[in-house]
Amino acid sequence: MSTFLHVLSSGVLLLLPLCCRKRF
């Protein structure tokens, strides 16, 4: 279960910059 949370958190960190770029 901890591995799932780790992958999910890493995915969010990768998606956040993309969302910021789309906004600006």
Buried (B, 14 or more C-beta within 10 A) or exposed (E): EEEEEEEEEEEEEEEEEEEEEEEE
